[in-house]
């Protein structure tokens, strides 16, 4: 039994940038509503201005961690420092860039007593954007043609090469921009290459309705607790600002085939486009919960709570049947933060929100 007789869960991705929010705050909200005060939640972030680090109703304390670009050892050392203070039982990452590092260090974290529920390196690599078409073919799922490009000159005569505009320009790890012409494509290429490196991916633009599916892979080929939604409004980065829960057996079947092909373990988000012929085209697979994951709590399928139960070897709570027709709408609001708390996070890398509440 822990000193405060509560389980301690650390969650990353506590940022809430309006056009591209992290999932951490939504995950913390799901866990708080499932477990209440039986759970201590530790918010982990990269910037003292990450709002989730200051939301006292969801985080009991908050810490800054080293950026993934600092390398595996720096991140491990920082997590070990935080573990000395907080005694973390379970780590739940919510950002793509963290996953390769955390997968590599998972055995070392386990030796410290920090459990996780993560895919293998091979599983993680198999669903990257540059290998997505290969995976889709293996799973019998449609996917738009994608081409790696190393120079912006490609766009000067790409229409003559069979790649007419509009096109989608993507980074291998992050970012996707729709380009309607050569100028927009070159701007997108240079911006993505500067931030994420080469190659840059060019994908055929599929018209239709975008749908997303979130679930959990059990590591043996099964997909658990799937929740589906159709986007109704998006940000400038194409992220869901509003969406409605749906249930579609064809989408569920496609997702199950993909998870089986990967033998995926852990949270997963599968992004598809239902084209004008009604065919689901695989666009992207994200190795974590999406920012809209609170919808899973709303439809009676609290996926973060299920993940925690699986990781602890417990029996998950029963899932409600799929519940289509529930709308979510994201909104922005102010979070009021004592200056002392912000300064503590900035200077010491830690803000003990528990002590501030008492």
Order of alpha helices (4+ residues) and beta strands (2+ residues): beta-alpha-beta-beta-alpha-beta-alpha-alpha-alpha-beta-beta-beta-beta-alpha-beta-beta-beta-beta-alpha-beta-beta-alpha-alpha-beta-alpha-beta-alpha
